[in-house]
């Protein structure tokens, strides 16, 4: 079953359960996926759907931060609830140790010598961590390992 099908099934379940937050969030996700499909004139693969969901989570995390700075905890709670719903469709997050192991292996495989090889390392790491780690955190880890 594809990720899009899982989202559609979850939407039906949320309708039956009358869970407005979950239903609204899943509808937003399906809408974003449909928009990407229309823009690209193709059906998205599970990896591409994961990328859309990851982007949505990142946007909501940024919104929570902005709302907290603007002293609007009520709006931050709504965004946090949406993050929880979206994260149920993402694979389990990598631990710091697992991420470090993936980065180290990629550096060895690419025979990276320094910062000039960061692009190669990131391209090797990205498919392994997509949807399972924050890419900003991955980038920081790659930089630190390449500089040491």
trRosetta pair geometry for C-beta under 8 A, 3 or more apart (Angstrom, degrees):
i j d omega theta_ij theta_ji phi_ij phi_ji
1 5 4.8 -120 -173 88 88 131
1 6 5.8 108 130 -58 115 85
1 9 7.9 -6 -179 -9 142 141
2 5 4.7 99 57 6 78 102
2 6 7.1 -136 100 -5 44 86
2 46 5.9 -145 -153 -75 80 95
2 49 7.6 114 165 -1 99 157
3 6 5.4 -50 -150 34 36 116
3 7 6.5 40 150 -21 65 101
3 46 4.7 120 -7 -133 114 84
3 49 4.5 173 83 97 132 146
3 50 6.8 -160 -75 -55 174 75
3 53 7.9 -106 164 -21 138 139
3 89 6.6 97 -162 -179 102 109
4 7 5.6 -51 -152 33 33 114
4 8 6.6 33 150 -18 64 104
4 30 7.5 101 -150 -121 82 83
4 33 6.1 170 -108 157 104 157
4 44 7.2 126 -54 69 128 100
4 49 5.8 -134 -55 -103 83 150
5 8 5.6 -52 -148 36 35 112
5 9 6.4 35 153 -17 66 104
6 9 5.7 -54 -148 38 31 110
6 10 6.2 32 153 -19 65 107
6 89 6.7 150 109 -129 124 102
7 10 5.6 -55 -146 38 30 112
7 11 6.3 37 151 -26 64 103
7 26 5.7 168 -170 -160 86 98
7 29 5.9 -129 -146 104 138 124
7 30 5.6 168 135 -74 131 94
7 33 7.5 140 59 -2 165 155
7 49 8.0 -141 -19 -174 135 133
7 89 6.5 27 -81 -116 89 150
8 11 5.5 -48 -149 29 32 116
8 12 6.8 34 151 -18 62 100
8 30 7.0 94 -78 -105 71 135
9 12 5.7 -52 -154 33 35 111
9 13 6.5 34 149 -17 66 105
10 13 5.5 -52 -148 38 36 113
10 14 6.2 38 152 -21 67 104
10 22 7.4 -110 159 166 101 112
10 26 5.5 -160 103 -115 106 148
10 88 8.0 148 -133 103 153 126
10 89 7.6 -106 -3 -76 163 112
11 14 5.7 -53 -147 36 31 112
11 15 6.5 36 151 -23 63 102
11 23 6.4 88 -149 -135 68 67
11 26 4.5 -165 -84 122 85 137
11 27 6.5 104 -128 -65 122 69
11 30 6.8 -7 -60 -30 146 143
12 15 5.6 -50 -152 31 33 114
12 16 6.6 31 151 -17 64 104
13 16 5.7 -54 -150 36 33 111
13 17 6.1 19 155 -8 67 112
14 17 5.8 -61 -139 48 31 104
14 19 4.6 -90 -151 62 81 103
14 22 4.2 -148 -121 105 128 108
14 23 3.9 178 131 -72 124 76
14 26 6.0 166 11 17 153 141
15 18 7.4 23 179 -74 31 42
15 23 5.9 102 -69 -112 59 127
17 22 7.6 11 76 58 124 138
19 22 4.1 14 122 32 121 116
19 23 5.8 146 87 -22 68 91
20 23 5.7 -59 -140 41 27 112
20 24 6.0 26 163 -19 66 110
21 24 6.1 -58 -147 38 24 108
21 25 6.3 20 158 -16 62 111
21 78 7.8 -149 -126 -147 109 70
21 81 5.1 -56 -172 144 142 131
21 82 7.1 -130 -178 -74 93 64
21 85 6.7 -166 134 -49 91 139
22 25 5.9 -59 -146 39 27 109
22 26 6.2 23 159 -16 65 110
22 85 5.2 176 -119 -120 66 129
23 26 6.0 -59 -146 38 26 107
23 27 6.3 27 156 -19 63 108
24 27 5.7 -56 -148 36 29 112
24 28 6.5 32 153 -20 64 104
24 82 7.9 -72 98 -101 98 104
25 28 5.6 -52 -152 33 32 113
25 29 6.5 32 150 -19 64 104
25 81 7.7 -140 -54 120 139 81
25 82 4.5 174 -108 -135 121 82
25 85 4.1 95 93 88 157 150
25 86 6.3 -119 170 -50 122 81
26 29 5.5 -51 -148 36 35 113
26 30 6.3 34 153 -17 67 105
26 85 6.9 -107 -49 161 77 127
27 30 5.8 -54 -144 39 32 109
27 31 6.1 36 153 -22 64 107
28 31 5.6 -56 -149 36 29 115
28 32 6.4 30 154 -19 65 104
28 56 7.3 136 124 -144 110 138
28 82 7.6 -5 49 -150 147 127
29 32 5.8 -54 -149 35 31 110
29 33 6.4 31 152 -18 64 106
29 52 7.3 119 -161 124 76 110
29 53 6.2 25 -143 -101 118 86
29 56 6.2 -88 -103 -11 82 175
29 86 6.5 161 -80 -110 130 93
29 89 7.5 102 -172 38 164 159
30 33 5.6 -52 -147 37 33 113
30 34 6.2 36 153 -20 66 106
31 34 5.7 -53 -145 37 30 112
31 35 6.4 34 153 -22 63 104
32 35 5.6 -50 -149 33 31 115
32 36 6.6 32 152 -18 63 103
32 52 5.3 158 124 -180 112 118
32 55 8.0 -163 169 80 144 113
32 56 6.2 -179 29 -71 172 122
33 36 5.8 -55 -154 35 32 110
33 37 6.5 32 149 -19 65 106
33 44 6.0 -117 -163 31 91 147
33 49 5.7 16 -120 -123 122 88
33 52 5.4 140 -86 100 71 167
34 37 5.5 -54 -149 36 34 114
34 38 6.3 32 153 -18 67 105
35 38 5.8 -54 -147 37 30 109
35 39 6.2 29 155 -18 65 109
36 39 5.7 -54 -143 39 30 111
36 40 6.0 8 164 2 65 114
36 44 5.8 42 104 -67 120 134
36 48 7.0 -179 139 158 143 112
36 52 5.8 -112 -19 -88 153 131
37 40 6.3 -67 -139 52 23 95
37 41 7.7 85 164 -90 54 9
37 42 6.5 -120 -148 79 68 40
37 43 6.0 14 -133 -112 118 38
37 44 5.6 -100 -77 -22 90 94
38 41 7.2 19 -172 -75 29 50
40 44 7.5 93 56 -76 141 83
44 48 3.9 -130 -164 94 98 125
44 49 5.1 126 122 -56 125 78
44 52 7.2 1 -170 -16 165 132
45 48 4.9 96 50 9 71 102
45 49 7.1 -131 98 -4 38 88
46 49 5.5 -53 -146 37 34 113
46 50 6.3 41 152 -23 65 102
47 50 5.5 -49 -150 33 32 116
47 51 6.6 36 149 -22 62 101
47 127 7.7 -19 -142 -138 138 82
47 130 6.3 37 -156 111 90 154
48 51 5.4 -46 -152 30 36 115
48 52 6.8 39 149 -19 64 99
49 52 5.6 -50 -153 33 37 113
49 53 6.4 33 150 -15 67 105
50 53 5.7 -56 -146 40 32 109
50 54 6.1 35 154 -22 67 107
50 90 6.8 106 -145 -122 87 76
50 91 7.6 1 -131 -3 131 97
50 130 5.8 88 114 138 129 104
50 131 4.0 -63 177 -60 115 144
51 54 5.6 -52 -143 36 29 113
51 55 6.4 33 155 -21 62 105
51 130 6.5 -42 -76 -169 81 116
51 131 7.2 -95 -69 -58 41 97
52 55 5.8 -56 -152 35 29 112
52 56 6.5 30 150 -20 63 105
53 56 5.5 -52 -150 33 34 113
53 57 6.5 36 152 -20 66 102
53 86 5.6 171 -168 -171 93 102
53 89 5.7 -117 -142 94 158 116
53 90 5.9 -169 121 -72 129 94
53 131 6.9 41 77 -123 106 112
54 57 5.7 -52 -151 34 33 111
54 58 6.4 33 151 -19 65 106
54 90 6.7 106 -79 -113 76 129
54 130 7.1 -116 -31 -180 159 68
54 131 4.8 -123 -65 -100 121 65
55 58 5.6 -54 -148 37 32 113
55 59 6.4 36 152 -22 65 104
56 59 5.7 -52 -149 34 31 113
56 60 6.5 28 154 -16 64 106
56 86 5.6 -153 101 -129 116 153
57 60 5.8 -59 -151 38 31 109
57 61 6.4 33 152 -21 66 105
57 83 5.7 89 -141 -136 80 81
57 86 5.0 -165 -75 108 91 137
57 87 6.4 91 -112 -68 134 79
57 90 7.1 -17 -37 -39 151 149
58 61 5.7 -52 -147 33 32 112
58 62 6.5 33 153 -17 64 104
58 134 7.5 128 -100 -129 104 90
59 62 5.8 -56 -154 36 31 112
59 63 6.4 32 149 -21 65 107
60 63 5.3 -50 -146 35 37 115
60 64 6.4 43 152 -24 66 98
60 79 4.6 173 -166 -173 90 95
60 80 7.7 162 156 -74 113 29
60 82 5.4 -144 -125 90 150 113
60 83 4.8 -169 109 -70 136 91
60 86 7.3 156 14 17 149 146
61 64 5.7 -46 -149 29 33 113
61 65 6.7 35 151 -18 62 104
61 79 7.9 173 -69 150 22 119
61 83 6.5 88 -65 -105 75 137
62 65 5.7 -55 -154 35 33 114
62 66 6.4 31 150 -17 66 107
63 66 5.6 -55 -146 38 34 110
63 67 6.1 33 156 -19 68 107
63 75 7.8 -101 158 142 103 104
63 76 7.7 178 125 -112 77 60
63 79 4.7 -159 97 -122 117 154
64 67 5.8 -56 -145 38 29 109
64 68 6.3 28 156 -19 64 107
64 76 4.7 85 -145 -149 71 87
64 79 4.7 -156 -68 97 82 131
64 80 5.7 84 -106 -63 133 83
64 83 7.4 -27 -38 -30 137 139
65 68 5.9 -56 -149 35 27 109
65 69 6.5 25 154 -15 62 107
66 69 5.8 -57 -150 38 32 110
66 70 6.1 19 155 -8 66 113
67 70 5.7 -63 -142 49 31 105
67 72 4.4 -88 -165 75 85 100
67 73 7.1 133 138 -89 105 23
67 75 4.5 -143 -135 89 139 105
67 76 3.9 -174 96 -64 129 85
67 79 6.6 166 5 11 145 137
68 71 7.6 34 -178 -78 32 29
68 72 7.6 -99 -68 54 23 61
68 73 6.8 52 -107 -90 68 69
68 76 5.3 67 -57 -91 78 152
72 75 4.4 7 138 26 116 113
72 76 6.3 139 100 -21 71 89
73 76 5.1 -55 -143 39 41 118
73 77 6.3 50 156 -29 70 98
74 77 6.0 -50 -156 25 28 112
74 78 7.2 28 148 -17 59 101
75 78 5.6 -49 -156 30 41 113
75 79 6.6 37 150 -14 68 104
76 79 5.8 -56 -151 40 35 110
76 80 6.1 37 151 -22 68 108
77 80 5.5 -54 -144 37 31 113
77 81 6.4 36 154 -23 65 103
78 81 5.8 -53 -153 32 30 112
78 82 6.7 28 150 -16 63 104
79 82 5.6 -55 -153 36 35 112
79 83 6.5 42 148 -25 66 101
80 83 5.4 -46 -150 28 35 116
80 84 6.8 39 151 -20 63 100
81 84 5.8 -50 -155 31 34 113
81 85 6.8 34 149 -17 64 103
82 85 5.6 -52 -151 35 37 112
82 86 6.3 33 154 -16 69 107
83 86 5.9 -59 -147 40 30 108
83 87 6.1 31 156 -23 66 110
84 87 5.9 -56 -144 34 27 112
84 88 7.2 38 154 -31 58 96
85 88 6.1 -50 -167 14 34 113
86 89 6.3 -66 -170 35 44 104
86 90 6.9 37 141 -21 73 109
87 90 5.3 -55 -146 33 48 114
90 93 7.8 37 120 -62 119 74
90 131 5.0 -158 -151 179 98 101
90 132 7.4 173 163 -81 102 50
91 131 5.6 88 27 114 94 112
91 132 5.1 -35 86 -82 108 99
92 132 6.9 26 88 -133 45 99
93 132 5.7 151 -130 -171 38 62
93 133 6.6 110 -158 -81 79 56
94 98 4.4 -131 -167 88 96 119
94 99 4.6 117 122 -59 130 88
94 102 7.3 -44 -153 -1 157 137
94 129 6.2 -58 -8 -130 146 93
94 132 4.8 74 -25 143 93 108
94 133 4.8 -30 36 -62 116 109
95 98 4.7 94 51 7 79 102
95 99 6.9 -145 90 -5 40 88
96 99 5.8 -59 -150 38 28 112
96 100 6.3 30 153 -21 64 107
97 100 5.7 -53 -147 35 31 112
97 101 6.4 33 153 -22 63 105
98 101 5.6 -54 -152 34 32 114
98 102 6.5 32 152 -19 65 104
99 102 5.8 -53 -150 34 33 111
99 103 6.4 30 153 -17 66 107
99 129 6.7 62 -122 -112 89 132
99 133 5.5 117 -104 -108 124 153
99 137 7.4 -18 179 125 162 111
99 138 6.7 -124 -165 -101 118 78
99 141 6.3 158 137 -11 111 176
100 103 5.8 -55 -147 38 31 111
100 104 6.2 32 155 -20 65 108
100 141 6.5 -128 -96 -165 65 134
100 145 7.9 152 -148 -71 77 132
101 104 5.8 -54 -145 37 28 111
101 105 6.3 28 156 -17 63 107
102 105 5.9 -57 -149 38 28 110
102 106 6.3 28 154 -20 64 108
102 125 6.0 105 138 -136 106 91
102 128 5.3 -177 -155 118 132 142
102 129 6.3 142 115 -58 161 107
103 106 5.7 -57 -148 36 30 111
103 107 6.4 32 154 -21 65 104
103 121 7.3 47 -156 172 74 117
103 125 6.0 17 -99 -106 64 138
103 138 7.1 -180 -80 -157 115 77
103 141 5.2 -124 -66 126 168 116
103 142 5.6 -143 -147 -83 119 70
103 145 5.7 151 138 5 122 159
104 107 5.8 -53 -150 33 31 111
104 108 6.5 28 153 -15 64 106
104 145 6.7 -137 -85 -150 67 150
105 108 5.8 -57 -150 38 32 110
105 109 6.1 30 154 -19 67 108
106 109 5.7 -53 -142 38 31 111
106 110 6.0 17 162 -7 66 112
106 112 7.9 27 124 -9 74 130
106 121 5.1 107 129 -155 113 76
106 124 4.1 155 -149 103 109 123
106 125 4.7 -59 -51 -64 170 85
106 128 7.7 -147 -65 22 122 143
106 142 8.0 -44 84 -111 129 107
107 110 6.2 -64 -141 47 24 100
107 112 4.7 -82 -150 41 73 119
107 121 5.6 13 -87 -119 65 126
107 142 7.6 168 -69 -140 106 79
107 145 6.0 -121 -54 130 155 127
107 146 6.9 -162 -119 -80 125 77
108 111 7.2 18 -178 -76 32 47
109 124 6.2 170 81 -162 125 154
110 117 6.1 150 132 174 123 122
110 120 4.6 145 -160 131 138 116
110 121 5.3 -138 39 -81 157 66
110 124 5.6 -137 -51 -19 119 151
111 117 7.9 -121 94 -141 53 158
112 117 3.6 -178 -136 109 89 143
112 118 7.6 90 -151 -69 137 36
112 120 6.3 -180 -86 77 103 116
112 121 5.1 -2 -62 -60 154 116
112 146 6.1 -67 140 -112 128 103
113 116 7.3 -6 70 53 93 101
113 117 5.9 112 33 -10 63 135
114 117 6.3 109 60 15 43 96
114 146 5.8 102 -161 172 31 100
114 147 7.7 64 -150 -92 74 44
115 118 5.4 -8 -164 -32 54 115
115 143 7.2 28 -112 -134 95 73
115 146 5.5 125 -77 128 52 133
115 147 6.9 32 -60 -74 99 79
117 120 4.9 -47 -171 39 77 118
117 121 5.9 77 132 -24 87 101
117 146 6.9 -172 66 -130 92 130
118 121 5.7 -59 -148 39 34 110
118 122 6.0 33 156 -20 70 108
118 142 5.9 111 -144 135 88 122
118 143 6.8 18 -118 -86 131 67
118 146 6.0 -84 -82 -21 86 170
119 122 5.8 -55 -143 38 28 110
119 123 6.3 29 157 -19 63 107
120 123 5.9 -57 -150 36 28 111
120 124 6.5 24 152 -17 63 108
121 124 5.7 -59 -153 37 32 110
121 125 6.1 23 154 -16 68 112
121 142 5.3 154 114 -150 130 125
121 146 7.0 -151 7 -67 162 122
122 125 5.7 -59 -140 41 31 107
122 126 6.0 47 160 -42 67 102
122 138 7.4 112 -127 128 83 112
122 139 6.8 18 -106 -101 121 77
122 142 6.1 -51 -72 -56 80 178
123 126 6.0 -35 -137 13 26 119
124 127 7.9 -68 -178 27 28 96
124 128 7.8 7 144 -2 59 118
125 128 5.8 -78 -164 44 44 109
125 129 5.8 1 160 5 85 120
125 138 6.0 168 132 -177 137 126
125 142 6.8 -133 0 -76 159 126
126 129 6.6 -82 -140 48 23 89
126 130 6.1 48 165 -61 66 94
126 135 7.5 23 -117 -119 86 112
126 138 7.9 126 -88 129 57 158
127 130 6.0 -24 -140 -13 29 119
129 132 5.2 -119 -162 64 55 98
129 133 4.3 -39 -177 33 116 116
129 135 7.6 140 106 -92 119 67
129 138 5.7 146 98 -92 162 143
133 137 6.0 -113 171 74 97 117
133 138 5.4 101 117 -57 125 107
134 137 4.2 78 75 6 99 109
134 138 6.9 -172 92 -10 50 84
135 138 5.1 -48 -144 36 41 117
135 139 6.2 47 154 -24 68 101
136 139 5.7 -50 -149 34 30 114
136 140 6.6 34 151 -20 62 104
137 140 5.7 -51 -150 34 32 113
137 141 6.4 31 152 -19 64 106
138 141 5.8 -57 -151 36 31 110
138 142 6.4 31 153 -19 66 105
139 142 5.8 -54 -147 35 30 110
139 143 6.4 32 154 -19 64 106
140 143 5.8 -56 -151 36 30 112
140 144 6.3 25 155 -17 65 107
141 144 5.9 -55 -146 37 31 108
141 145 6.2 24 157 -14 65 109
142 145 6.0 -61 -146 41 29 106
142 146 6.1 23 158 -16 66 111
143 146 6.0 -62 -144 40 26 106
143 147 6.1 18 160 -15 65 113
144 147 6.0 -60 -144 40 27 107
144 148 6.4 24 159 -22 63 110
145 148 6.0 -57 -144 32 30 109
